[in-house]
């Protein structure tokens, strides 16, 4: 298999491989990851995990525009192929002149963008492991890539283990199949000082969690899809609300089970703390004590990293979990276990005492999520943490390299003053359309807002994709109005919000591969950040949460607007009218200095915490994908 894999990789480019071939390569790498982990070669295991994640990425999503440029004719070729009469007459031929002018404009535009071209110079180099044959060399390349990522980031890769019985199975069968979960810390609280490491989460209850998650969306659809003829029947209504409540309880239990399985390691998902003098001083002190303990007890690098991360976030670990973690780290050594437990409790107290002096805010954690685990609600493991998801380390590296000039302190910075919205384009969501029209006309009246209007592909390509921000609210992800291939051939310059059912959910069929999500096409077009949903939701709930997200992240047309938390929600939901809760004493935005937030992942974190809507199936479905974004037009960075 090693020889076959090497031959395939050297003979074929990823874009030339079909989904079945890539599945075989991915499974082969997962098999090797398992073997290396069993042999305690964690570095080699991580290398194969990263390669497996890469094989889920279809380079045709990324190379469409480059191929188009390659086949686009230039002026010299056109004139060389013209007849003698055409060459003599072309200056008087208006049609031909227009073609030449257009080509000159495109060439100027491409030359202007060369300053922002990917450093590899070609999409064939997108695979930074392409020339690697030995896992030790691959490990060095991966650690070098991770060192170059922003120092503020923690990067966690989640990978489902190898299962030979599902190589050629359908997506639902793969999603429900048994397996373990690799949790690779590519960047952690002590990066780049200490190298990446990983651990494997194995639990008999994972089988049930996989099975429950694989049917979750269909179960929700069965609850909310009611026969319109019976919709007004009292018994139908009663059953609807009972079933919806029961679904909420099922989802809460499922997330609780996932959290219980990951424990005591949920703290690994927490990011680096914002730097203050007190935080830096205490961190340095704690890490010195960790190093002294590890040297004294001859602990290895893996144990040192886990203990460092636990000490760094000790006040976010429950006492019971500290006890379990100490037992796991000490490998049944009772003396060491008790020492670790005492140290973690001491460090927890130290952080708690510091809590009065600092806000304890944290930088984003980037989650690299296996497409077979993408439907899990990972953000619920640490709802106060800022997260953003990507599909592979390769994709993260590509987005980072392209947008690097605008990345500061771990955030992609943008100054959004205006944008474009497409709201209820089919006009068949009258209640939702009425509510969102009310919001956009009130808050974003200075935008170009398209209500109940189907946008042409030309408008989407030439205007929407060139705007600083694009908001879509309607059915699905909006891919019914523009093909995925067309998106891949563009450059999407702004932040994208897709507020529809399953808008960024991984689906079972795609343009070029077996699995895809709308975000794959947008990331192929180098879109920095996409916000969307993992599963369906009710229209009124999506409208409420999406309006709250946008009101916190986007600058209004003027400051004399009410914070969205201060409007009369009942009137807005029923009539689409924006009124104050207390009309005799309306509250305006300039009275709420902290209402708006620059960090988009921080706003999504508030949603995940249930601060906008506490119902679990309303709050847990929103995810940020790509780079963590910061809008400077509403809040300056505090660094």
Secondary structure, 3 states (H helix, E strand, C coil): CHHHHHHHHHHCCHHHCCHHHHHHHHHHHHHHHHHHHHCCCHHHHHHHHHHHHHCCCCCHHHHHHHHHHHHCCCHHHHHHCCCHHHHHHHHHCHHHHHHHHHHHHHHHHHHHHHHHCCCCCCHHHCCCCCCCCCHHHHHHHHHHHHHHCCCCCEEEEEEECCCHHHCCCCHHHHHHCCCCEEEEEEECCCCCCCCCEEEEECCCCHHHHHHHHHCHHHHHHHHHCCCCCCCCCHHHHHHHHHHHHHHHHHHHHHHHHHHHHHCCCHHHHCCCECCCHHHHHHHHHHHHHHHHHHHHCCCCHHHHHHHHHHHHCHHHCCHHHHHHHHHHHCCCCHHHHHHHHHHHHHHHHHHHHHCCCCCCCECCEEEEECCCCCCCCHHHHCCCCCEEEECCHHHHHHHHHHHHHHEECCEEEECCCCCEEEECCCCCCHHHHHHHHHHHHHHCCCCEEEECCCCCHHHHHHCHHHCCEEEEECCCCCCCCCCHHHHHCCCCCCEEEEECCCCCCCECCCCCCCCECHHHHHHHCCCCEEEEECCCCCHHHHHHHHHHHHHHHCCCCCCCCCCHHHECHHHHHHHCCCCECCHHHCCCHHHCCCCCCCEHHHHHHHHHCCCCCCCHHHHCCEEEEECCEEECCCCCCCC
